[in-house]
Amino acid sequence: MKHNKYLSEADDTFLIYQFISEGPKGLVRKSVIFSDTNVENVYNLAFGDYDPMTDTLDDLSNTNNGDSKKVLATVAATIYTFTEKYPEAWITATGSTKARTRLYQMGIANNLAEIVKDFVIFGYNCKGYWEQFIVGEQYEVYLLTRK
């Protein structure tokens, strides 16, 4: 994505990334986690605020730090880094709420021309099947892999 991004740090496995959101609510640590699923080479992308007290990710928090485009661009950058390390990986993603799934859909649609240069992206629609991402369609889950 051509938007400004935050600098993120990956752990040794390149499965966990952290970065700091900066805005009116202060400095907020964010995490992106790629976790194994029960399907080989398929990983789930989880994203949210990092809670250092519990060492967990909160994907329901709503920071409202005024930097959502920069945050989503940073998450997208972690996908590039992750797939450089795991080039055969397929990544699933969905929002923790319908509103967030819609936000991700808008982000994908607005940057689709750039995304499809490097990735193949699918959406799971309300009819119960996967299709190549189509702008304007509603999806419940997204699935992408490097070309």
Sequence and secondary structure as in RCSB ss.txt:
>XXXX:A:sequence
MKHNKYLSEADDTFLIYQFISEGPKGLVRKSVIFSDTNVENVYNLAFGDYDPMTDTLDDLSNTNNGDSKKVLATV
AATIYTFTEKYPEAWITATGSTKARTRLYQMGIANNLAEIVKDFVIFGYNCKGYWEQFIVGEQYEVYLLTRK
>XXXX:A:secstr
  S     EE TTSSEEEEEEEETTEEEEEEEEEEE SSTTEEEEEEEEEETTTTEEETT     S HHHHHHHH
HHHHHHHHHHSTT EEEE  SSHHHHHHHHHHHHHTHHHHHHHEEEEEEETTS EEE  TT  EEEEEEEE 
